Structures are given as structure tokens and as C-alpha cells.
Amino acid sequence: MSSGGTEIVDQVQPKPKGVGARGRKRAPIADRKARAFLRNADPVMAQLIDARPGFRPRAWMDELPPLDAFATLIFQVAGQQLSVSATRAIVSRIEQHFGGHLPSPAELLAADPHVLRASGMSVRKGETLRALAERFVDGRLSDKALSRMTDDEIETVLTEVPGIGPWTARGFLLVGLDRPDVFLSGDLALRRAVQRIYGFDHSPTDDELAELADRWRPYRSLAVSYLFASEYDV
């Protein structure tokens, strides 16, 4: 897992009722079958679930415009080692530079690299986005191709890009494709939540996290969302 990724828990925030401010349809309540499975598999998780009967795991996305694969990766790369509030500020500035929308791969490649730097991205992150854009333009990556890949295949093709590690790739699986069984073991907020809720006297190790998360398969994504919500008391 890449080190120091942004804390995805920061994204779990309550939103107004109805349609999101940017036109996105309101995220649905957590799947009933997945909730029942997790409740039966883990009594600690059951307490988190029962405390949030109307929980919407993707509620934080209500305020975002619909994101295609490349736009999601812009969000993910921008957010490496940053809070989501800082990430949103950078993404907003990128949108301003491109006429109010996130650039397509071709638009990003045609733009002066300084545009990303002026938006608050590091040189390295800018290079990562350009490398991704090249792959979308030449057909090595596409929304359709990514949607058809397994989770492991997506992690493999994305981590081939310099500057993208497992944390970013798994974040893409969770955010961009809403895959049901993603576990972000390197997320700092997730580790804090597990330590507090499960009574560890230390920050849980990767092996300890993996053993715990095995209880939640094949719905680790939802379990992660409940843990994030508990960390910020959402």
C-alpha cells in the first residue's frame, strides 16, 4: 500500500437531502443484503450498522459532478497525501483552468503542464496525470476496458503508471467503479478506526487488518465505509 495516502474518511460527510448541489442523484442507502451479511459475520460491525440504519456509503459524492474514469483518477492522484478539502480545492482550480470542467485526457495533454502546477499539484503528480492521459488517448486505458477488468487487473495496469501505488488504485476501484470488495489497508484513518473500535492497544499491522477484513468478504467496501463514518461520527 502506498504510504501516506489521503484519508478517504474525510470524504464521508453528511449532505443535504434531495439531489446533490451539482446535479448528481442522491446516493442510495447501503445494500440490505450486504448489511445483513456484515451484521452476521462480525458483532462489532453489527453495532456500527445498527447505529446507522439510513447510512449511505457514497453520500460524500452527492456534491460532486458525475466522474468518468479519467476524472476520478485526477481526483485520486490530486488527493495523494492530502486531505479531501485540500484535494477539492486543487480540483476546483483545475476545473477553472479548463472552462469549468475537468479536462479530458486529450485536453490535459494539449495544455501547458504549468496549468496543473498553478492549480496546486506537484510536478510529480502532474507527470503522473500526463502519463495516465497518454494511456487513455492511445487506447491502453478506457472507461469500457477498466469496467470489464477484475480488481486485480485494474490494480496491475494502474500501478504500472509511475506515481500510482496500490492506495490510489484501490481508491479508484472504490470511488470510480463502486466495487464491493475493496479494502484500503494503508489508509491512516481506517487504521485509527479499527484500533479504537476493535480495542487494539497499538496501530493494527497489515496482517492484523487482513485477518479482520477477511470476515467482511465479499463486502469489504461497505465495512470500510462504516468504519470511516464511525471515525468522523457521521
Phi and psi restraints in degrees (value plus and minus 20) as a CYANA .aco file:
   2 SER   PHI     -85.5   -45.5
   2 SER   PSI     129.1   169.1
   3 SER   PHI    -105.0   -65.0
   3 SER   PSI     124.8   164.8
   4 GLY   PHI      45.4    85.4
   4 GLY   PSI      11.7    51.7
   5 GLY   PHI     -85.1   -45.1
   5 GLY   PSI     136.9   176.9
   6 THR   PHI     -80.6   -40.6
   6 THR   PSI     130.5   170.5
   7 GLU   PHI    -102.1   -62.1
   7 GLU   PSI      87.9   127.9
   8 ILE   PHI     -79.8   -39.8
   8 ILE   PSI     -46.5    -6.5
   9 VAL   PHI     -75.9   -35.9
   9 VAL   PSI     -49.3    -9.3
  10 ASP   PHI     -80.1   -40.1
  10 ASP   PSI     -40.8    -0.8
  11 GLN   PHI    -101.0   -61.0
  11 GLN   PSI     -36.6     3.4
  12 VAL   PHI    -105.2   -65.2
  12 VAL   PSI      73.1   113.1
  13 GLN   PHI    -151.0  -111.0
  13 GLN   PSI     124.6   164.6
  14 PRO   PHI     -86.3   -46.3
  14 PRO   PSI     122.6   162.6
  15 LYS   PHI    -144.5  -104.5
  15 LYS   PSI     141.4   181.4
  16 PRO   PHI     -83.1   -43.1
  16 PRO   PSI     137.2   177.2
  17 LYS   PHI     -91.0   -51.0
  17 LYS   PSI     137.7   177.7
  18 GLY   PHI      72.7   112.7
  18 GLY   PSI    -172.7  -132.7
  19 VAL   PHI     -99.7   -59.7
  19 VAL   PSI     123.5   163.5
  20 GLY   PHI     -80.8   -40.8
  20 GLY   PSI     140.7   180.7
  21 ALA   PHI     -82.6   -42.6
  21 ALA   PSI     -43.0    -3.0
  22 ARG   PHI    -127.8   -87.8
  22 ARG   PSI       2.8    42.8
  23 GLY   PHI      71.4   111.4
  23 GLY   PSI     -21.6    18.4
  24 ARG   PHI     -97.2   -57.2
  24 ARG   PSI     118.6   158.6
  25 LYS   PHI     -82.8   -42.8
  25 LYS   PSI     120.0   160.0
  26 ARG   PHI     -78.9   -38.9
  26 ARG   PSI     115.1   155.1
  27 ALA   PHI     -83.5   -43.5
  27 ALA   PSI     124.9   164.9
  28 PRO   PHI     -98.7   -58.7
  28 PRO   PSI     143.7   183.7
  29 ILE   PHI     -87.5   -47.5
  29 ILE   PSI     131.7   171.7
  30 ALA   PHI     -74.6   -34.6
  30 ALA   PSI     121.5   161.5
  31 ASP   PHI     -76.8   -36.8
  31 ASP   PSI     111.3   151.3
  32 ARG   PHI     -83.0   -43.0
  32 ARG   PSI     -62.7   -22.7
  33 LYS   PHI     -83.3   -43.3
  33 LYS   PSI     -63.0   -23.0
  34 ALA   PHI     -85.6   -45.6
  34 ALA   PSI     -60.4   -20.4
  35 ARG   PHI     -81.5   -41.5
  35 ARG   PSI     -64.5   -24.5
  36 ALA   PHI     -83.3   -43.3
  36 ALA   PSI     -60.9   -20.9
  37 PHE   PHI     -81.6   -41.6
  37 PHE   PSI     -69.4   -29.4
  38 LEU   PHI     -84.5   -44.5
  38 LEU   PSI     -58.2   -18.2
  39 ARG   PHI     -81.9   -41.9
  39 ARG   PSI     -60.1   -20.1
  40 ASN   PHI     -96.2   -56.2
  40 ASN   PSI     -48.7    -8.7
  41 ALA   PHI    -101.6   -61.6
  41 ALA   PSI     -44.3    -4.3
  42 ASP   PHI    -170.5  -130.5
  42 ASP   PSI      88.5   128.5
  43 PRO   PHI     -83.2   -43.2
  43 PRO   PSI     -49.8    -9.8
  44 VAL   PHI     -89.4   -49.4
  44 VAL   PSI     -65.2   -25.2
  45 MET   PHI     -82.2   -42.2
  45 MET   PSI     -54.6   -14.6
  46 ALA   PHI     -78.2   -38.2
  46 ALA   PSI     -57.7   -17.7
  47 GLN   PHI     -85.4   -45.4
  47 GLN   PSI     -59.9   -19.9
  48 LEU   PHI     -84.9   -44.9
  48 LEU   PSI     -60.7   -20.7
  49 ILE   PHI     -87.4   -47.4
  49 ILE   PSI     -66.5   -26.5
  50 ASP   PHI     -86.3   -46.3
  50 ASP   PSI     -45.4    -5.4
  51 ALA   PHI     -96.9   -56.9
  51 ALA   PSI     -32.3     7.7
  52 ARG   PHI    -154.2  -114.2
  52 ARG   PSI      50.1    90.1
  53 PRO   PHI     -84.4   -44.4
  53 PRO   PSI     -45.7    -5.7
  54 GLY   PHI    -126.8   -86.8
  54 GLY   PSI       6.6    46.6
  55 PHE   PHI     -84.1   -44.1
  55 PHE   PSI     113.5   153.5
  56 ARG   PHI    -137.7   -97.7
  56 ARG   PSI      81.6   121.6
  57 PRO   PHI     -82.0   -42.0
  57 PRO   PSI     -43.7    -3.7
  58 ARG   PHI    -130.0   -90.0
  58 ARG   PSI       5.7    45.7
  59 ALA   PHI     -81.5   -41.5
  59 ALA   PSI     -51.0   -11.0
  60 TRP   PHI     -82.1   -42.1
  60 TRP   PSI     -39.9     0.1
  61 MET   PHI    -104.3   -64.3
  61 MET   PSI     -25.6    14.4
  62 ASP   PHI     -76.8   -36.8
  62 ASP   PSI     -52.0   -12.0
  63 GLU   PHI    -110.3   -70.3
  63 GLU   PSI     -18.4    21.6
  64 LEU   PHI    -121.5   -81.5
  64 LEU   PSI     131.8   171.8
  65 PRO   PHI     -92.2   -52.2
  65 PRO   PSI     142.1   182.1
  66 PRO   PHI     -76.4   -36.4
  66 PRO   PSI     115.5   155.5
  67 LEU   PHI    -136.6   -96.6
  67 LEU   PSI     107.3   147.3
  68 ASP   PHI    -101.9   -61.9
  68 ASP   PSI    -196.8  -156.8
  69 ALA   PHI     -81.5   -41.5
  69 ALA   PSI     -65.1   -25.1
  70 PHE   PHI     -87.9   -47.9
  70 PHE   PSI     -60.5   -20.5
  71 ALA   PHI     -83.7   -43.7
  71 ALA   PSI     -58.8   -18.8
  72 THR   PHI     -82.7   -42.7
  72 THR   PSI     -59.0   -19.0
  73 LEU   PHI     -89.8   -49.8
  73 LEU   PSI     -53.0   -13.0
  74 ILE   PHI     -78.6   -38.6
  74 ILE   PSI     -66.4   -26.4
  75 PHE   PHI     -81.3   -41.3
  75 PHE   PSI     -64.4   -24.4
  76 GLN   PHI     -87.6   -47.6
  76 GLN   PSI     -64.0   -24.0
  77 VAL   PHI     -88.1   -48.1
  77 VAL   PSI     -62.4   -22.4
  78 ALA   PHI     -79.1   -39.1
  78 ALA   PSI     -53.3   -13.3
  79 GLY   PHI    -104.4   -64.4
  79 GLY   PSI     -22.8    17.2
  80 GLN   PHI     -79.9   -39.9
  80 GLN   PSI     103.7   143.7
  81 GLN   PHI      46.0    86.0
  81 GLN   PSI      -0.3    39.7
  82 LEU   PHI    -150.4  -110.4
  82 LEU   PSI     136.1   176.1
  83 SER   PHI     -90.0   -50.0
  83 SER   PSI     141.7   181.7
  84 VAL   PHI     -89.5   -49.5
  84 VAL   PSI     -51.4   -11.4
  85 SER   PHI     -82.4   -42.4
  85 SER   PSI     -62.2   -22.2
  86 ALA   PHI     -86.4   -46.4
  86 ALA   PSI     -59.0   -19.0
  87 THR   PHI     -82.4   -42.4
  87 THR   PSI     -65.2   -25.2
  88 ARG   PHI     -83.1   -43.1
  88 ARG   PSI     -55.1   -15.1
  89 ALA   PHI     -83.9   -43.9
  89 ALA   PSI     -63.0   -23.0
  90 ILE   PHI     -84.8   -44.8
  90 ILE   PSI     -65.9   -25.9
  91 VAL   PHI     -82.1   -42.1
  91 VAL   PSI     -58.3   -18.3
  92 SER   PHI     -82.0   -42.0
  92 SER   PSI     -61.1   -21.1
  93 ARG   PHI     -87.7   -47.7
  93 ARG   PSI     -55.5   -15.5
  94 ILE   PHI     -82.5   -42.5
  94 ILE   PSI     -64.5   -24.5
  95 GLU   PHI     -77.6   -37.6
  95 GLU   PSI     -63.0   -23.0
  96 GLN   PHI     -80.7   -40.7
  96 GLN   PSI     -59.2   -19.2
  97 HIS   PHI     -87.0   -47.0
  97 HIS   PSI     -44.2    -4.2
  98 PHE   PHI    -132.1   -92.1
  98 PHE   PSI      14.7    54.7
  99 GLY   PHI      52.9    92.9
  99 GLY   PSI       6.7    46.7
 100 GLY   PHI      75.4   115.4
 100 GLY   PSI     -10.4    29.6
 101 HIS   PHI    -162.2  -122.2
 101 HIS   PSI     139.7   179.7
 102 LEU   PHI     -93.3   -53.3
 102 LEU   PSI     122.4   162.4
 103 PRO   PHI     -90.6   -50.6
 103 PRO   PSI     129.0   169.0
 104 SER   PHI     -92.9   -52.9
 104 SER   PSI     146.3   186.3
 105 PRO   PHI     -74.9   -34.9
 105 PRO   PSI     -63.8   -23.8
 106 ALA   PHI     -85.4   -45.4
 106 ALA   PSI     -60.2   -20.2
 107 GLU   PHI     -84.0   -44.0
 107 GLU   PSI     -60.6   -20.6
 108 LEU   PHI     -85.3   -45.3
 108 LEU   PSI     -62.4   -22.4
 109 LEU   PHI     -86.0   -46.0
 109 LEU   PSI     -51.8   -11.8
 110 ALA   PHI     -97.9   -57.9
 110 ALA   PSI     -37.2     2.8
 111 ALA   PHI    -103.6   -63.6
 111 ALA   PSI     136.3   176.3
 112 ASP   PHI     -83.4   -43.4
 112 ASP   PSI     108.6   148.6
 113 PRO   PHI     -74.3   -34.3
 113 PRO   PSI     -43.5    -3.5
 114 HIS   PHI     -85.5   -45.5
 114 HIS   PSI     -40.6    -0.6
 115 VAL   PHI     -79.7   -39.7
 115 VAL   PSI     -64.0   -24.0
 116 LEU   PHI     -88.2   -48.2
 116 LEU   PSI     -59.1   -19.1
 117 ARG   PHI     -83.2   -43.2
 117 ARG   PSI     -61.4   -21.4
 118 ALA   PHI     -87.6   -47.6
 118 ALA   PSI     -41.2    -1.2
 119 SER   PHI    -102.3   -62.3
 119 SER   PSI     -28.9    11.1
 120 GLY   PHI      90.0   130.0
 120 GLY   PSI     -15.2    24.8
 121 MET   PHI    -107.0   -67.0
 121 MET   PSI     127.1   167.1
 122 SER   PHI     -91.8   -51.8
 122 SER   PSI     143.4   183.4
 123 VAL   PHI     -79.3   -39.3
 123 VAL   PSI     -62.0   -22.0
 124 ARG   PHI     -83.7   -43.7
 124 ARG   PSI     -63.5   -23.5
 125 LYS   PHI     -84.6   -44.6
 125 LYS   PSI     -57.7   -17.7
 126 GLY   PHI     -81.6   -41.6
 126 GLY   PSI     -61.2   -21.2
 127 GLU   PHI     -84.8   -44.8
 127 GLU   PSI     -57.4   -17.4
 128 THR   PHI     -83.2   -43.2
 128 THR   PSI     -64.6   -24.6
 129 LEU   PHI     -85.4   -45.4
 129 LEU   PSI     -57.3   -17.3
 130 ARG   PHI     -87.3   -47.3
 130 ARG   PSI     -57.8   -17.8
 131 ALA   PHI     -84.7   -44.7
 131 ALA   PSI     -59.1   -19.1
 132 LEU   PHI     -84.6   -44.6
 132 LEU   PSI     -65.2   -25.2
 133 ALA   PHI     -78.6   -38.6
 133 ALA   PSI     -61.1   -21.1
 134 GLU   PHI     -79.7   -39.7
 134 GLU   PSI     -59.1   -19.1
 135 ARG   PHI     -89.0   -49.0
 135 ARG   PSI     -54.3   -14.3
 136 PHE   PHI     -92.2   -52.2
 136 PHE   PSI     -59.4   -19.4
 137 VAL   PHI     -87.1   -47.1
 137 VAL   PSI     -61.1   -21.1
 138 ASP   PHI    -107.9   -67.9
 138 ASP   PSI     -19.3    20.7
 139 GLY   PHI      73.4   113.4
 139 GLY   PSI     -22.5    17.5
 140 ARG   PHI     -85.5   -45.5
 140 ARG   PSI     -48.8    -8.8
 141 LEU   PHI    -147.0  -107.0
 141 LEU   PSI     127.5   167.5
 142 SER   PHI    -181.1  -141.1
 142 SER   PSI     141.2   181.2
 143 ASP   PHI     -77.5   -37.5
 143 ASP   PSI     -65.5   -25.5
 144 LYS   PHI     -84.4   -44.4
 144 LYS   PSI     -64.7   -24.7
 145 ALA   PHI     -84.1   -44.1
 145 ALA   PSI     -64.0   -24.0
 146 LEU   PHI     -85.1   -45.1
 146 LEU   PSI     -58.6   -18.6
 147 SER   PHI     -85.5   -45.5
 147 SER   PSI     -43.7    -3.7
 148 ARG   PHI    -111.0   -71.0
 148 ARG   PSI     -32.5     7.5
 149 MET   PHI    -100.1   -60.1
 149 MET   PSI     134.8   174.8
 150 THR   PHI     -94.0   -54.0
 150 THR   PSI     146.8   186.8
 151 ASP   PHI     -78.0   -38.0
 151 ASP   PSI     -64.3   -24.3
 152 ASP   PHI     -84.9   -44.9
 152 ASP   PSI     -59.3   -19.3
 153 GLU   PHI     -83.9   -43.9
 153 GLU   PSI     -61.0   -21.0
 154 ILE   PHI     -84.9   -44.9
 154 ILE   PSI     -63.4   -23.4
 155 GLU   PHI     -80.8   -40.8
 155 GLU   PSI     -58.5   -18.5
 156 THR   PHI     -85.3   -45.3
 156 THR   PSI     -68.5   -28.5
 157 VAL   PHI     -90.4   -50.4
 157 VAL   PSI     -53.3   -13.3
 158 LEU   PHI     -95.9   -55.9
 158 LEU   PSI     -58.5   -18.5
 159 THR   PHI     -95.3   -55.3
 159 THR   PSI     -25.6    14.4
 160 GLU   PHI     -91.5   -51.5
 160 GLU   PSI     -39.1     0.9
 161 VAL   PHI    -102.2   -62.2
 161 VAL   PSI     104.4   144.4
 162 PRO   PHI     -76.0   -36.0
 162 PRO   PSI     110.7   150.7
 163 GLY   PHI      78.0   118.0
 163 GLY   PSI     -24.8    15.2
 164 ILE   PHI    -133.9   -93.9
 164 ILE   PSI      99.8   139.8
 165 GLY   PHI    -129.1   -89.1
 165 GLY   PSI    -197.2  -157.2
 166 PRO   PHI     -77.6   -37.6
 166 PRO   PSI     -56.6   -16.6
 167 TRP   PHI     -79.4   -39.4
 167 TRP   PSI     -66.9   -26.9
 168 THR   PHI     -86.4   -46.4
 168 THR   PSI     -62.9   -22.9
 169 ALA   PHI     -83.5   -43.5
 169 ALA   PSI     -62.1   -22.1
 170 ARG   PHI     -92.3   -52.3
 170 ARG   PSI     -53.1   -13.1
 171 GLY   PHI     -81.3   -41.3
 171 GLY   PSI     -57.8   -17.8
 172 PHE   PHI     -84.0   -44.0
 172 PHE   PSI     -62.6   -22.6
 173 LEU   PHI     -78.9   -38.9
 173 LEU   PSI     -60.7   -20.7
 174 LEU   PHI     -94.7   -54.7
 174 LEU   PSI     -67.8   -27.8
 175 VAL   PHI    -102.0   -62.0
 175 VAL   PSI     -69.2   -29.2
 176 GLY   PHI     -99.3   -59.3
 176 GLY   PSI     -55.6   -15.6
 177 LEU   PHI    -135.2   -95.2
 177 LEU   PSI     -24.7    15.3
 178 ASP   PHI      32.9    72.9
 178 ASP   PSI      21.8    61.8
 179 ARG   PHI     -89.7   -49.7
 179 ARG   PSI     121.4   161.4
 180 PRO   PHI    -102.1   -62.1
 180 PRO   PSI     -33.5     6.5
 181 ASP   PHI    -148.8  -108.8
 181 ASP   PSI      35.2    75.2
 182 VAL   PHI    -128.2   -88.2
 182 VAL   PSI     113.9   153.9
 183 PHE   PHI    -144.5  -104.5
 183 PHE   PSI     101.6   141.6
 184 LEU   PHI    -117.6   -77.6
 184 LEU   PSI      52.1    92.1
 185 SER   PHI     -83.4   -43.4
 185 SER   PSI     -43.5    -3.5
 186 GLY   PHI    -107.0   -67.0
 186 GLY   PSI     -21.4    18.6
 187 ASP   PHI     -95.7   -55.7
 187 ASP   PSI     106.6   146.6
 188 LEU   PHI     -85.8   -45.8
 188 LEU   PSI     -61.5   -21.5
 189 ALA   PHI     -85.1   -45.1
 189 ALA   PSI     -56.5   -16.5
 190 LEU   PHI     -83.8   -43.8
 190 LEU   PSI     -61.8   -21.8
 191 ARG   PHI     -82.4   -42.4
 191 ARG   PSI     -61.8   -21.8
 192 ARG   PHI     -82.1   -42.1
 192 ARG   PSI     -63.0   -23.0
 193 ALA   PHI     -83.1   -43.1
 193 ALA   PSI     -65.2   -25.2
 194 VAL   PHI     -82.6   -42.6
 194 VAL   PSI     -64.3   -24.3
 195 GLN   PHI     -78.0   -38.0
 195 GLN   PSI     -64.9   -24.9
 196 ARG   PHI     -91.7   -51.7
 196 ARG   PSI     -67.9   -27.9
 197 ILE   PHI     -94.9   -54.9
 197 ILE   PSI     -55.6   -15.6
 198 TYR   PHI    -117.2   -77.2
 198 TYR   PSI     -16.1    23.9
 199 GLY   PHI      54.7    94.7
 199 GLY   PSI       7.3    47.3
 200 PHE   PHI     -89.7   -49.7
 200 PHE   PSI     122.6   162.6
 201 ASP   PHI    -112.3   -72.3
 201 ASP   PSI      -7.1    32.9
 202 HIS   PHI    -175.1  -135.1
 202 HIS   PSI     144.5   184.5
 203 SER   PHI     -85.2   -45.2
 203 SER   PSI     103.9   143.9
 204 PRO   PHI     -81.4   -41.4
 204 PRO   PSI     122.0   162.0
 205 THR   PHI     -96.9   -56.9
 205 THR   PSI     148.9   188.9
 206 ASP   PHI     -79.0   -39.0
 206 ASP   PSI     -61.1   -21.1
 207 ASP   PHI     -85.3   -45.3
 207 ASP   PSI     -61.0   -21.0
 208 GLU   PHI     -85.5   -45.5
 208 GLU   PSI     -61.0   -21.0
 209 LEU   PHI     -84.2   -44.2
 209 LEU   PSI     -63.1   -23.1
 210 ALA   PHI     -82.9   -42.9
 210 ALA   PSI     -61.4   -21.4
 211 GLU   PHI     -83.7   -43.7
 211 GLU   PSI     -62.1   -22.1
 212 LEU   PHI     -85.2   -45.2
 212 LEU   PSI     -65.9   -25.9
 213 ALA   PHI     -87.0   -47.0
 213 ALA   PSI     -42.3    -2.3
 214 ASP   PHI     -79.9   -39.9
 214 ASP   PSI     -46.8    -6.8
 215 ARG   PHI     -84.5   -44.5
 215 ARG   PSI     -47.5    -7.5
 216 TRP   PHI    -112.9   -72.9
 216 TRP   PSI     -29.4    10.6
 217 ARG   PHI     -79.4   -39.4
 217 ARG   PSI     118.8   158.8
 218 PRO   PHI    -118.9   -78.9
 218 PRO   PSI      12.3    52.3
 219 TYR   PHI    -145.7  -105.7
 219 TYR   PSI      22.0    62.0
 220 ARG   PHI     -85.1   -45.1
 220 ARG   PSI     -50.4   -10.4
 221 SER   PHI     -80.3   -40.3
 221 SER   PSI     -64.5   -24.5
 222 LEU   PHI     -87.8   -47.8
 222 LEU   PSI     -60.4   -20.4
 223 ALA   PHI     -79.0   -39.0
 223 ALA   PSI     -63.8   -23.8
 224 VAL   PHI     -79.3   -39.3
 224 VAL   PSI     -62.3   -22.3
 225 SER   PHI     -83.2   -43.2
 225 SER   PSI     -60.0   -20.0
 226 TYR   PHI     -85.2   -45.2
 226 TYR   PSI     -59.1   -19.1
 227 LEU   PHI     -85.2   -45.2
 227 LEU   PSI     -62.8   -22.8
 228 PHE   PHI     -79.5   -39.5
 228 PHE   PSI     -65.5   -25.5
 229 ALA   PHI     -81.8   -41.8
 229 ALA   PSI     -58.9   -18.9
 230 SER   PHI     -87.6   -47.6
 230 SER   PSI     -50.5   -10.5
 231 GLU   PHI     -85.9   -45.9
 231 GLU   PSI     -55.4   -15.4
 232 TYR   PHI    -126.9   -86.9
 232 TYR   PSI      -9.5    30.5
 233 ASP   PHI      34.5    74.5
 233 ASP   PSI      24.6    64.6
